[in-house]
């Protein structure tokens, strides 16, 4: 699973989790060389079956979402509701450095897997948990997905829509991946502490807490009710018209971003072919633009200019001027973006059925360790007998557990 340079060689992680956020943290640690063992129910993690919602075929053998979140891991399917399964789980924890979970607090407590219970038995264990809304407060027990706890509760859908329009469409994984990488950062700090002191730690984050942090600038600014505009707004009402997306002649959008209007505007006015705008004290500096109530007028001027040229033309003009911008690209264009390929964002996976698919890598690179290999995500319980044998179980004990359903290994009934 790892090479000699892997940063987390010798670290064992037990992942008692489903769906995306917690699995993201486990995937990142697995890429760093940790032995990440996913504990999965016999019926399978629900994430294995989300293909129809993502616009791709449902196939246990070619499951790109499963790969994204669970590559480089091993999987054991244990029924921890029965004594034999619970005993095997605890034996596994005895060998573990980290436990990652996204079970709800009440479910963990019922199973005897709450932090307070486990820290007495496993004092060196790093216990990492992510939830929908956090562990405290009136809504701590609510179910949470990124569509709800992240996008809706934390302002994305209400504040980032156009004032006269519906909320934006959202897709799975955006919030979850943020949470998973935050959790991984906390795990690594706690793991360092545990290795130094022999004392474990509890690490916690949630979809809601992460989304609040992401929205921090605007949440804080919302306190100043006598300044600025209250969101949602239409693009034309933006306090800074140079932080907008503009439609080109060929129907594409170019996002420009000049947070300091005064630094960029004169150069930008030249790109528009309207150098006089930068010399007019009605429009420059931005303090005058705003004081004169001309932000919407400037939006209209810029929009009219952008509508005169195609996106390719604007890309050339803005690149030559060294101005910050990007064309709004779709997913199909991202798959062939040379910038992404140059930075190892993607990996070509050759599936057993002969299909080759482009898969996304986690977004952190390490020079000396090099690029991690990309093993497919495990089938349900695929490594159960192997892992139990490592824990000292005999062949006969493993056979008995398989027969009693305390241990499960998926078999393709269609083969």
N, C-alpha and C positions, 0 to 999 in steps of 0.2 A: 504493500500500500504506500510505501514511502521510500525515499532514497537516503543516502548517508547525510545529505545536507538538510534534510527536512527539519524545520525548526521545532516541531513538537513530537519528534520521535520519542517513543517511550511513554507518551501521555495517553491515557485511556479515558474516553468520554462515553458515558451512557446517555442515550437520547430517548427519553420517554415522552414523545411528543408526536403530534400530527400536523397536517397542513403545512404552513410556509415559514412563519417567523422564526420559531425555535429551530426548525430544520435548516434555515439559512445559517444560523450560528454554527450548528453542527457541521454543515458542509464546509464552511470557511476553515474550521479547525481540522477537518479531515484533509483539506488541501494542504495544510501546513504539516501534515504527517502524523497527526493524532490518529489513534485507533478508535474510530467512532462507531459504536455499536447501537444501532437503532432497535428499540423494542417496539414491536408492532403487533396489533391484534390479528387474529386469524382471518378476519374478514377484510383486512387491509386498511391502510391509511386512506381516508376519503380523498386525499390528493391524487391517488392513483386513478381516480375515475372522473376527473374534472375536464377531460378533453372536449366533450361537447360544448362546454361553456367557453372554450378558448378557440373554437374553430379548427379543430384538428381531429383525426380519427382516434378512437379509443382502442389502444393496443398495449397489452402488458409488456410486450417485447420491444416496442418502439414508443417510448413515453417520454417526450422531451421535457415536460414539466417535472416529472419524477427525477430525471437526470439532473436538472438544474439545481434542485434542492437536496438531492441525496446521493450524488456521485461520490465515489471514494469511501463509502461507508459499508459496514457489514450489517446484516439484519438478523435478529432473533425474534421469533414469534412465541411469546410466553403468555400463558393465561395466569396472570398474577392474582386472580381471584381464588385459585386453588392452592393448597399448601405447597405442593411440589413446585409450582410456578413461582410463588412468592419466595421460596427458599432459594431457587436458582437466581432470581433477581437480586436478592441480598448477597449471594455469593459473588455475583458480578460486581456489585457496588464495592465489595471488599477490595477489588482489584482496580477500582476506578479513581481517577483524579477529579472528574467533573461529572455532575448530573445536570442535564438540560431537560426542562419540562415546560409544557404549556397547558397542563391540566388545570382545571379550575380549582381554587383553594379547597372548596368543600369536598371535591372528589379526592384530592390528595389526602386530606385529613381522614376521610372514611377508609382509605386504603392503608392508613398508617404510614404515609409517605410525605407528611408535612416536614418542613425544615426542622422544627423543634424536635420531632421524633428522630429524624435521621442524624442530626448533628451529634447526639449522644453516642450513637453506635459507630458513626463514621466521622470522627472529629477533623480529619484532614480534607474532607470532601468539599469541593466548591459546588454549591447548590445554586443553579441558575434557573430563573423562571421568568417567562413573559406571559402577560395576560392581556385582556382587552382594555380594561379601564384602570388597572392598578389594584393593589391588594387592599386598599382602605377605601372608606367612603361609602355612600349609599348605593352606588352602582357597581361595587366591586364584584358582584356575583353575576352580572349580566354577561351573556355570550357576546363575543366581539370579533368581528372581521374588519379588515382594513376599509371596506366600503362604509362601515358604520362608525366604528370607534375612531378611525383615523380621518377619513375624508369628510364624513358628515359632522361628527361631534366637534371636530377641531377646526372648522371654518373653511375648509377647501371648497366644498360645494356651494356654500352660501356666499362667500366673499370673492371667490375667483370667477364666478359666472359674470356674464354681461348683465347689467342691471335690468335690461328688458328681455332677458333670455332665461332658458332653463339651465340647471346645473350641467357641468361638463359630464361626458361619459367617463366612467372610471373602469379600470381593468385590474384583475387580481395581481397581487405581488408587490405593487408599488410601495404601499405602507409597510407590508410585512418585511421586505428586504431592508428598509431603514431600521426597523426594530431589531432584526436579526443581527445586523452588523453592530448596532449599539450594544446588544447583549454580548456579542463576541468580544468587544472591547472591554466590557466589565469582567468577563470571564478571564481574559488574559491577565488583567491586573490582579484579580483574586488568586489566580493560579500562581503567579509570581510570589505573592504574599505567602501562599500555602507552602510553596517549595522552600521559602526562606525561613518560615517560622514553624511549620508543621501544623498550622491552624487554618481550618477551612473558613469559608465566608459565604454569605448569601448574596446573590446578585439578582437584581430585579429591574425590569422595565416593562413597558406596555405600549400598545398601539397609541393610546390616548396621550400618554406622557411624551412619547417620541414626537407625535404630531404637534403638540403644544410647543416643544422645543424648536421644531422646524419652522413654526409660525411665529417664533419669538419676536422678531423685529416688529411685525405688524400688530401682534397682541399688545406689546408694550406701547406702541404708538397710539393704540385705541384709547388710552387714558387721556390723551390731549384732545378732548372733544371740541375745543374751540379752534382747532387747526385742521387743515387738510379736509379731505372728503371722506364720508362714511361709505364703506364698501357694502354691497356691490356697486360698482360704477360701470358705465360703458367706457370703452377704450378712449373715446374722444374726450372724456372728462378727466383723464389721467393728469395729475399735477405736473408730471414731466412727460411731454409728448414724445420725447426721445427714448422712452422705455416701453415702446409699443411694437406690435407686429403690423406690418403694412402689406397690402395685397399688390402683387405685381401684375403686369399686363397679361401674362399667361396664367393667371389664377393661382399662383403660389404665394406663400407668405414669407416675408423676411422679418425676423425679430432683430431690432436694434436695441442696444442697451448702453446708454450714456448716463450712469448714475449722477455724474457731475456734468450736468448740461453745459456749464460754462467752459469746461476744458475742451469739449469735443465739438461744440456747435458750429464754430466758424469753419472748421474743416468739413463738417457734414454739409453745411450750406453750399460749399463749393461742389461737393459731390452731387447735390441736387441741381446744380446749375443756377443756383440762386444766391450768389455770394453777397448780394445786397442785404439779405436777411441778417447776416452776422454783423453788419454795420449799422443796423437800425436799432436804436435804443428802445424801441417798442418791444422788440423780440429778444434782445440780448442786453444784459445777462438775464438769467431765469427769474431773478427777483423782479425785474421790470415786466417780463412776460406775464408772471402771475399777478402782479399788482395791477396791470392793465386789463386783466381778465381775458387774455388772449391765448390761453393754452389750447382751447378747442379750435380756434382759428389756425393755430400752428399745426395742429393735428391734421386739419383739412388740407393745408398747403402741402404737408409731407405726403399725405395719402394721394393727392393729385399727381405729385411728382413721381411716386413709385408706380402709379398706374400707367406711366408712359414707357416703361422698359420691362423686359422680361427678367425673370429671376437670375438667369445666367449673366446678363449684363450687369445687374446690381451686385452680384457676387464679385465680379471683376473690379468694378468701381470701388466698392467698399474695402476689398482686400488691398488694393493698391494704396488706399488712403490709410490703411492700418487702423480701421475703426472696428469696434467689437460688434459683431452681428453673426447670425446664422440663419440659413434657410430652414424653415420648418419642414423636416423630413418625415416620411412615413416609415413603417417598420421594414417594408420591402427594400427601401433604399438603405436603411441601416445595415441590413444583412450583407451588403456589398460595399460598404463604406471603407475605403482603404485606410482611413485614419484609425478605425476600430480594429482592423486586421493588423495594422502595424504595431498596435499596443496590446496584442494578445487578448482582446476582448472575447474572441470566439475560438471555438474548437470544432473541427470536423469529426463527427462520430460516425463510424461505419457500423451499421447494425447487421445482425445475423441474417436478416431478410434481404440484404443487399442494398438497402437504402442508405444514402449518406445525408446526414442532417447537420446543420450548423447549430451548435449549442453555445450558450453564453457562460462565461467564466465569472467568478467573483471578482470585484474590481480592485484588488490590492496586489501589487507585485513586489517580489523580493529578488534582489540582484544575485546574491550568492546562492540562495536555495534554488533559483531557477524556476521555470514554469512547471507547476504540478502536473502530473499525468492525470488523465480524465477517465476513470473507470465508470462504467454505467452504474446506475442505482441498483441496489439489490432487489431481487424478487422476495416475496413475503416469506420470512423465516429462512431464507436461503442458507445462512451461515449458522443456524441454530446448533446442529450436531457438532460442528467444528468448534464453536465457542464453548459449548458445554464440555467438550473433551478437554479444552484448554483449562477449564476450571476443575478438572479432576474427575468428571463423570465417566463411568465405564460405558462400554457399548450397550450392555444390557440395561443399565439405568436410562440411557438415552432412548432405547427402544421402548421401555416401559412408559416413559413420558410421552413419547409420540403416540402410543396406543391409548393412553389416558387423556390425550388432548391437552395436557399441560404444556406440551411443546408442539408446534405446528410447522410444517414445511409445505409450501404451496406446490401443487402438481397441476399441470395443464390437462384438464379433463378432455380436451379436444384432440390430444395427441395419442 
